[in-house]
Amino acid sequence: MTIESHDRFTIRPTREMDVEALGLFIAPFVEQGWLLPRTQDELEGLTVDGFVAESDGRIVGFAALEIYSQKLAELRSLAVATDHQGRGIGRSLVVACVELAKQRHIFEVIAITSSEEFFQRCGFDFTLPGEKKAVFLQTRETY
């Protein structure tokens, strides 16, 4: 099932058969420290509510929604191939994840990122109505 089709790319739900290709796709982002490393099991879990962007039969983008409860889900592992950035792929993947959250009646979606400007352009903000904020505590120096 295709979620969204554009002139140069298509967004579709991930499938179990995508796991190996996704591992290869995210490897450079992990090496550069932009994404956390994922085990085979973690990737399989992310494909349950994930989306890929394809162009010419090749995965050029990925994002997943990890649902924690009816209240909260996290947009995870957003990555777009360097040679395909700036074409709306990242935004389309975010939209697909947010739409899935809406369909599942999830109240809030968070994204932990070093690209806050991108997520703000996608409608995310640092606070929620009522001034709710996410706060973090890092328990170790490395992953």
Protein Blocks (a to p, Z undefined) as FASTA:
>chain_A
ZZbdcfkbccddddfklmmmmmmmmmmmmmnopaccddfklmmmmmmmgccddeehiafb
dcddddfbfkbccdehiacdfklgonlmmmmmmmmmmmmmmmnopabdcdddfblmlmmm
nopafbdehhiacddddfbfbZZ
